[in-house]
Amino acid sequence: MKIPFFSKKDFFSAAEKNQIVASIREAEHQTSGEIRLFVESRCRYVDPLHRATEVFWILKMENTEARNAVLLYVAVKDRQLAIFGDKGIHEKVGDTFWNQEVAKIIEQFRKDGLVDGIIHMVRNIGGALKYHFPYNDETDKNELPDDIVFGR
């Protein structure tokens, strides 16, 4: 997907990109939910959740049938992150879940680094999506691309 004012950055090696995308596909194969990862150098807002919200709408992630898409936002150089879940999943898990996940992710980044932290984050979010929106082989389809989206 091309976003006109974003340019691609190579934050990850080809192997790391493949690992991350594979973790997204693995998580999504167990749920009707959708997970996207957006990575950029710097967060142009004080609150990364505001940026994540903006990116969510730019990527048209609200267009899933069950409104169960989740955006994982990471600003690498600013060391900021946020998780934004659409209405369907947010109503199931609430603010407490998202705040707990962000705290877990920050700890995971400290212990295992960026790539392993992202993969861990994808698995945790995938687990919540699987619990609330289990995969149905007859009706589910991949509604959003699984690729990593890069900002500036």
Secondary structure, 3 states (H helix, E strand, C coil): CCCCCCCCCCCCCHHHHHHHHHHHHHHHCCECCEEEEEEECCCCCCCHHHHHHHHHHHCCHHHCCCCCEEEEEEECCCCEEEEEECHHHHHHHHHHHHHHHHHHHHHHHHHHCHHHHHHHHHHHHHHHHHHHCECCCCCCCCCCCCCCEECC
